[in-house]
């Protein structure tokens, strides 16, 4: 039959175990900064995917809808990056702000350029030029954002 001391010892041990587990579980969650970094890096990866889609289009495969969808996805990704910026470390915030500003301007110019012609042949050439501009912009503006640990 357990004594009062034995029961109390077991209760204290159980309480200590529960407290330790709570600390472990609390430590497993991602910080706001980690979540922001992951979101920024996911958006950057999707931008690269959309630019790859645009640059892989040939004269025979250019589709206005596909171009518009890719440009819209890039704009959404830039919004995600911009929205997550305040949750990053200050040095990272500045880097991301500069990248979004630079690349956002390039996206606006490329979109205008890509969709500026009603002539099908001219449109295809414009899309190719705009895609190349965006590919260069991704490397220059978004390339410095380090996502190796995200």
Number of C-alpha atoms within 10 A of each C-alpha: 4 7 8 9 9 11 11 12 12 12 12 12 12 12 12 12 12 12 12 12 12 12 11 11 10 10 10 9 10 11 11 12 15 16 16 22 24 17 19 27 21 17 20 22 15 18 24 19 15 23 24 16 14 24 18 14 17 13 14 8 10 18 16 15 9 15 21 14 13 20 22 15 17 23 16 15 22 23 16 17 24 17 13 20 23 16 16 18 14 11 8 16 17 14 17 23 15 14 23 21 13 16 22 19 13 19 23 13 14 22 20 14 18 23 17 13 15 8 8 12 11 14 20 22 17 20 28 22 17 24 27 18 17 27 18 16 20 21 13 14 20 22 14 12 17 13 14 6 8 13
